[in-house]
Amino acid sequence: MTDAPSIRKGLSRVVIQVSLAWSVAVFGVVWFAVHHKLDDVLDGTLQESSEILYGLLKANADRLPIGSGGSLPAPPHQERMVWQLVSGDQKVVWRSHSAPAQPLATVHRERWSADSPDWHVYGIPFDDKGTMLYVAQTHGERRKAQLEAALLTACGALLVGLTCAVWLSRRAARELGPLVDLSEQVTRYHPLEPGSSPPMATREELKPLREAIVHLGARLAQNITNERAFSANAAHALRTPLAGLGAQLALLQRESPPDVQPRIQRAREASDRLSRVVTALLSLFRSGGEIKPALIDLGELVQGLPLPGLVIEVEGQAQVKADPDLLAAALLNLLDNSVRYGASQVRVSFRREAGAIVIRLLDNGPGVDELTRKRIGAALATQQYEQDMGLGLMLADRVARAHGGQLVLVHVEQGFGSELSLAAR
């Protein structure tokens, strides 16, 4: 099963995408406006500059060396605009110090000249002899100004967009906070525990969800209570007849001919096995998943399990706090499985591992093939007990999980191996 998509991540992704798209759209609109407005501003600047220069040069024409072909004296600096006075015969008679020595426009033309590949030129007549005053700016300088305006606009739009995205993302996270709180409350909510309080909804939109969870919990609790009561009553109802059946079979075996006694013995073993299953069910449903821990010597517990026809070898010693009845029922069912499938000997060992006590059982029976072991192991890991699994494995896994552990099937060269882990308390 794949992880469900996150609402918060989805909202953040959408917010970022919308913010970036908005930034690009704003940049496009603003750049279109700035581009045309900047052209107007630059053209207006050239026109205003030409008119100012015209007035200054015209008023001081008799005192200036106009016609010398030289340039206006000025300290070293970068001119963003240049100017020329060009006579009627296309000679530069005076210019600014950075202006070229050749005419900026190849053809005398008033106002804008489009025949210069490098310059954006504006011209006005200077006198009645055909002299033109040209004021110009390089195309590169204009593109540089436009690029700077574009970058400034883009950075500003992007910064605003990202700021809005971060703010909206944090706001979305804050708005989703009540949903996270409700999830945590649902995690702690146990309908079967009397002191467990139902989750609370702090937002109007979450109240229907909260009510649905509470109603679902109540229905599940009622169903589980009914199932436990039915199973416990059924087990109690079976226990007395099974005890009587065992006594009658024992009496019948003593009084029957020798050739019939082996079959009666098998019937007694089946009756004893059924009694053990009923005992395990009683222990499990009596607890309801709640354990009553006590300090247990595992070696003594295993050695004291009544299971005729099976030799149990215990290796090592260990103590653990666990529910004695539940643990005995789980181990008894695992050992009973070994007997049912032809084992005559089981080796039981104990070890500590990652804060848990692990009980390992290895019998000398035929075991199962690797594919079956993996299939049953996967079913145990996911608690899908309805798969190809016996009652004994299911009961053992339920008991282990009630103690904070689980049952796993281990790979062994011969026989059948399982490990029952219990959280060390």
C-alpha positions in Angstrom: 0.0 0.0 0.0 1.4 3.3 -1.0 1.5 6.3 1.3 -1.5 8.7 1.0 -0.6 12.1 -0.4 -0.2 14.9 2.1 -2.7 17.7 2.1 -0.1 20.1 3.5 2.4 19.2 0.8 -0.3 19.4 -1.8 -1.4 22.8 -0.7 2.2 24.1 -0.4 2.9 22.8 -3.9 -0.2 24.5 -5.4 0.6 27.7 -3.5 4.2 27.8 -4.8 3.0 27.0 -8.4 0.4 29.7 -8.3 2.8 32.2 -6.8 5.4 31.5 -9.4 2.8 31.6 -12.2 1.6 34.9 -10.8 5.1 36.2 -10.6 5.8 35.3 -14.2 2.5 36.9 -15.3 3.2 40.0 -13.3 6.7 40.2 -14.7 5.4 39.8 -18.3 2.8 42.6 -17.8 5.1 44.9 -16.0 7.9 44.3 -18.4 5.7 45.0 -21.4 4.6 48.3 -19.8 8.1 49.2 -18.6 9.7 48.4 -22.0 7.4 50.7 -23.8 7.4 53.3 -21.1 11.2 53.2 -20.9 11.5 53.7 -24.6 9.3 56.8 -24.2 11.4 58.1 -21.3 14.7 57.6 -23.1 13.3 59.2 -26.3 12.0 62.1 -24.2 15.3 62.5 -22.5 17.1 62.7 -25.9 14.6 65.3 -27.1 14.8 67.4 -24.0 18.6 67.2 -24.1 18.7 68.3 -27.7 16.5 71.3 -26.9 18.6 72.3 -23.9 21.8 71.9 -25.9 20.3 73.9 -28.8 19.5 76.8 -26.5 22.9 76.8 -24.8 24.9 76.4 -28.1 22.7 79.0 -29.9 23.0 81.5 -27.1 26.8 81.2 -27.0 27.6 80.5 -30.7 29.7 83.6 -31.0 31.9 82.7 -28.1 32.3 78.9 -28.8 34.8 77.4 -31.3 32.0 76.0 -33.4 33.4 75.0 -36.8 36.8 73.9 -35.5 35.9 70.2 -35.7 37.0 69.7 -32.2 35.2 68.5 -29.1 33.8 70.2 -26.0 36.4 70.2 -23.2 35.3 67.9 -20.3 36.9 65.9 -17.6 37.2 62.1 -18.3 33.8 60.4 -17.8 31.5 58.0 -19.5 28.9 59.7 -21.6 25.6 58.0 -21.8 24.4 60.5 -24.4 26.6 62.2 -27.1 25.9 65.1 -29.4 27.3 66.6 -32.6 26.9 69.6 -34.8 27.1 68.5 -38.4 27.3 71.0 -41.3 25.3 70.7 -44.5 28.2 69.0 -46.3 28.2 66.2 -43.6 31.2 67.4 -41.6 31.3 67.3 -37.9 32.0 70.9 -36.8 31.8 70.3 -33.0 30.9 67.5 -30.7 31.0 66.1 -27.2 34.2 64.5 -26.2 32.9 60.9 -26.6 31.0 61.4 -29.8 32.5 59.9 -32.9 34.3 62.1 -35.5 32.0 60.9 -38.2 28.4 62.1 -38.4 25.9 60.1 -36.3 23.4 60.2 -39.2 24.5 59.6 -42.8 21.6 61.6 -44.1 20.4 65.0 -42.8 17.1 64.3 -41.2 15.1 66.2 -38.7 13.8 64.2 -35.6 14.5 60.5 -35.6 17.1 58.9 -37.8 16.8 55.1 -38.5 19.9 54.7 -40.7 22.5 54.3 -37.9 23.2 50.7 -36.9 24.9 51.7 -33.6 23.1 54.8 -32.5 19.6 55.9 -31.7 19.7 59.5 -33.1 17.5 62.5 -32.7 18.2 65.6 -34.8 17.0 69.2 -35.0 18.1 72.0 -37.3 20.7 74.3 -35.8 20.8 77.2 -38.3 19.7 78.2 -41.8 22.9 76.9 -43.4 21.8 73.3 -43.0 23.7 72.5 -39.8 22.1 69.8 -37.7 22.3 69.2 -34.0 22.3 65.5 -33.3 21.9 63.9 -29.8 22.3 60.2 -29.6 22.5 57.1 -27.4 23.9 53.8 -28.3 21.5 50.9 -28.8 23.6 48.9 -26.4 23.1 51.5 -23.7 19.4 51.4 -24.2 19.3 47.6 -24.1 21.3 47.7 -20.9 18.8 50.0 -19.3 16.0 47.8 -20.5 17.7 44.7 -19.2 18.3 46.3 -15.8 14.7 47.3 -15.6 13.6 43.8 -16.7 15.9 42.1 -14.1 14.7 44.4 -11.4 11.1 43.8 -12.3 11.6 40.0 -12.4 13.5 39.9 -9.1 10.9 42.0 -7.5 8.0 39.9 -8.8 9.8 36.7 -7.8 10.6 38.0 -4.4 7.0 39.0 -3.8 5.7 35.7 -5.2 8.1 33.6 -3.0 7.2 35.7 0.1 3.5 35.1 -0.6 4.2 31.4 -1.1 6.0 31.1 2.2 3.4 33.0 4.0 0.6 31.0 2.5 2.4 27.8 3.2 2.8 28.6 6.8 -0.8 29.8 7.0 -2.0 26.5 5.4 0.1 24.6 7.9 -1.5 26.6 10.8 -5.0 26.0 9.3 -4.2 22.2 9.1 -3.1 22.2 12.7 -6.5 21.2 14.1 -6.6 18.3 11.7 -3.2 17.1 13.0 -4.4 17.5 16.6 -7.6 15.5 15.8 -5.4 12.8 14.3 -3.3 12.6 17.5 -6.4 12.4 19.7 -7.8 9.6 17.5 -4.5 7.7 17.9 -4.9 8.0 21.7 -8.6 7.1 21.7 -9.4 3.6 22.8 -13.1 3.0 22.9 -12.7 -0.2 25.0 -10.9 1.7 27.8 -13.3 3.4 30.2 -11.0 6.3 30.9 -10.3 7.1 27.2 -11.8 10.3 26.2 -13.1 10.8 22.6 -11.4 13.2 20.3 -12.4 16.9 20.3 -13.0 19.0 17.2 -11.9 22.6 17.4 -13.1 23.6 13.9 -16.6 23.4 12.6 -15.6 21.4 9.5 -14.0 18.7 11.7 -17.1 18.1 13.8 -18.8 15.6 11.4 -15.5 13.7 11.1 -15.2 13.6 14.9 -18.8 12.4 15.3 -18.1 9.7 12.7 -15.0 8.5 14.5 -16.8 8.4 17.8 -19.7 6.4 16.4 -17.4 4.1 14.6 -15.4 3.5 17.8 -18.6 2.8 19.7 -19.7 0.3 17.1 -16.4 -1.5 17.0 -16.2 -1.6 20.8 -19.7 -3.1 21.0 -18.8 -5.7 18.3 -15.6 -6.6 20.1 -17.3 -6.9 23.4 -20.0 -9.2 21.8 -17.4 -11.3 20.2 -15.4 -11.7 23.4 -18.5 -12.6 25.3 -19.5 -15.1 22.7 -16.0 -16.7 22.4 -15.7 -16.9 26.2 -19.1 -18.4 26.6 -18.4 -20.9 23.8 -15.1 -21.9 25.3 -16.7 -22.3 28.8 -19.5 -24.4 27.2 -16.9 -26.6 25.5 -14.6 -27.0 28.4 -16.9 -29.2 30.6 -17.9 -31.6 27.8 -14.3 -31.9 26.7 -13.2 -32.8 30.3 -15.9 -35.4 30.5 -15.0 -36.7 27.0 -11.4 -37.1 28.1 -12.4 -39.0 31.3 -14.7 -41.3 29.3 -12.0 -42.0 26.8 -9.4 -42.8 29.5 -11.9 -45.2 31.1 -12.7 -46.7 27.7 -9.0 -47.2 26.9 -8.4 -49.2 30.1 -11.4 -51.5 29.4 -10.9 -51.9 25.7 -9.0 -54.7 23.9 -5.3 -54.0 23.1 -5.9 -53.7 19.3 -8.4 -50.9 19.9 -6.4 -48.9 22.5 -4.1 -47.1 19.9 -7.1 -45.6 18.2 -8.6 -44.6 21.5 -5.2 -43.1 22.4 -5.3 -40.9 19.3 -8.8 -39.8 20.2 -7.6 -38.9 23.7 -4.7 -36.8 22.2 -7.1 -35.0 19.9 -9.4 -34.3 22.9 -6.4 -33.0 24.9 -5.3 -30.8 22.0 -8.8 -29.4 21.7 -8.9 -28.7 25.5 -5.6 -26.8 25.2 -7.0 -24.7 22.4 -10.1 -23.9 24.5 -7.8 -23.0 27.4 -5.8 -20.7 25.2 -9.0 -19.1 23.9 -10.2 -18.6 27.4 -6.9 -16.9 28.5 -6.9 -14.7 25.4 -10.5 -13.5 25.7 -10.2 -13.2 29.4 -7.4 -10.7 29.0 -9.1 -8.8 26.2 -5.6 -7.9 25.0 -4.7 -6.5 28.5 -1.9 -8.4 30.2 -1.4 -9.0 33.9 2.4 -9.2 34.1 4.4 -11.2 36.6 8.0 -12.2 36.8 8.4 -15.5 35.0 11.3 -18.0 34.8 11.0 -19.0 31.2 12.8 -22.3 31.6 10.5 -23.4 34.4 7.5 -22.3 32.4 8.4 -24.3 29.3 9.4 -27.4 31.3 6.1 -27.3 33.1 3.9 -27.3 30.0 2.0 -30.6 29.8 2.5 -32.1 26.4 2.8 -35.9 26.2 4.9 -37.4 23.4 7.2 -34.4 23.0 10.7 -34.1 24.4 11.5 -30.5 25.2 15.1 -29.3 25.6 15.6 -26.0 27.2 18.9 -24.1 26.6 19.8 -21.2 28.9 17.8 -19.3 31.4 15.9 -16.0 31.2 13.3 -14.1 33.2 10.7 -11.8 31.9 7.7 -9.9 33.1 4.7 -11.3 31.2 1.2 -12.6 31.7 1.8 -16.3 32.8 -1.5 -17.6 31.5 -1.3 -15.9 28.1 2.4 -16.9 27.6 1.8 -20.5 28.6 -1.2 -20.7 26.2 0.9 -19.2 23.3 3.9 -21.6 23.9 1.5 -24.5 24.4 -0.1 -23.9 21.0 3.3 -23.6 19.3 4.5 -26.9 20.9 1.2 -28.5 20.0 1.7 -27.5 16.4 5.0 -29.3 16.4 3.4 -32.5 17.7 0.6 -32.3 15.2 3.0 -32.1 12.3 5.2 -35.0 13.3 7.9 -33.6 15.6 9.1 -35.6 18.6 11.6 -33.1 19.9 11.7 -29.3 20.4 14.7 -27.2 21.4 13.8 -24.0 23.2 16.4 -21.2 23.8 16.3 -17.6 25.0 18.2 -14.5 24.2 18.0 -10.7 24.7 17.8 -8.6 21.6 17.1 -4.8 21.2 15.2 -4.5 24.4 13.3 -7.7 24.0 13.3 -11.3 25.2 13.3 -13.7 22.2 12.1 -17.3 22.7 13.3 -19.5 19.9 11.6 -22.8 19.2 13.1 -25.4 16.8 11.6 -28.8 16.3 12.7 -31.9 14.3 9.5 -32.2 12.3 9.3 -32.0 8.5 8.9 -28.2 8.5 7.5 -26.2 5.5 9.0 -25.1 2.2 10.5 -21.7 1.9 7.7 -20.2 -0.1 5.1 -21.3 2.5 7.3 -19.9 5.3 7.6 -16.5 3.6 3.8 -16.4 2.9 2.9 -17.2 6.5 5.5 -14.8 7.8 4.1 -12.0 5.7 0.6 -12.8 6.9 1.8 -12.7 10.5 3.7 -9.4 9.9 0.5 -7.8 8.6 -1.8 -9.6 11.0 -3.8 -11.1 8.1 -4.8 -14.2 10.0 -7.4 -15.2 7.6 -4.7 -16.5 5.2 -3.2 -20.0 5.3 -2.5 -20.1 9.0 -3.4 -22.3 11.9 -5.1 -21.2 15.1 -1.9 -21.9 17.1 0.2 -19.4 15.2 -2.5 -16.7 15.3 -2.9 -17.1 19.1 0.9 -17.0 19.7 1.2 -13.8 17.6 -1.7 -12.1 19.4 -0.1 -12.9 22.7 3.3 -11.6 21.5 1.8 -8.4 20.3 -0.1 -7.9 23.6 3.4 -8.0 25.1 4.9 -5.5 22.6 6.5 -8.1 20.4 5.5 -10.5 17.6 5.9 -14.0 16.2 8.2 -14.6 13.3 9.1 -17.7 11.4 12.8 -18.2 10.9 14.7 -20.1 8.2 16.2 -23.4 9.4 17.9 -26.2 7.5 15.7 -28.9 9.1 12.4 -28.8 11.0 10.3 -25.8 11.8 11.6 -22.7 13.6 9.8 -19.8 15.2 10.7 -16.9 17.5 8.4 -15.3 19.9 9.6 -11.9 21.1 8.4 -10.1 24.2 9.2 -6.5 25.1 11.6 -6.5 28.2 9.8 -4.9 31.1 
